[in-house]
Amino acid sequence: MGHLPAFRVVVAACALLSGLVLNGLTAWWVLRLASRNANPMYREYRLWAIGIATLIVILTAAGGGYLTYLGMRDPSHLPDSLSMIVASFMLLLPLAVTFAGRRMAGLGGIIPVDEPVERRQRGPRERGRMPSRQRQ
């Protein structure tokens, strides 16, 4: 257990990086969803939304890394319950936000089952076009 202090730092850094990536991807997806569904409001408050999302991502990732570091302080009691709770929270948070965002957008659960009826009716060449530009 002589290498525990160095190992604590490495595991905390990995938890920080994992939190930044997972929460950052989720925040990016939620912001993209907001730009599609609430376009006028998103355009008006775009910088505020991006700033708040960035702050939330950084704070949750830093909190997860720090609490993971604290949870590994006692070499005789590993894995610590604090580390297990923090790791579970850090993994479930992006999944819960994605699930809630998909439900609010009307996309269903996490895994899409079918394409919407509107997309199936259009041909493959017309999918990217705006409705007013479609050929009749």
Summary of the structure (lengths in Angstrom):
residues: 136
radius of gyration: 20.9
end to end distance: 73.4
largest distance: 74.5
contacts: 324
relative contact order: 0.12
helix: 73%
strand: 0%
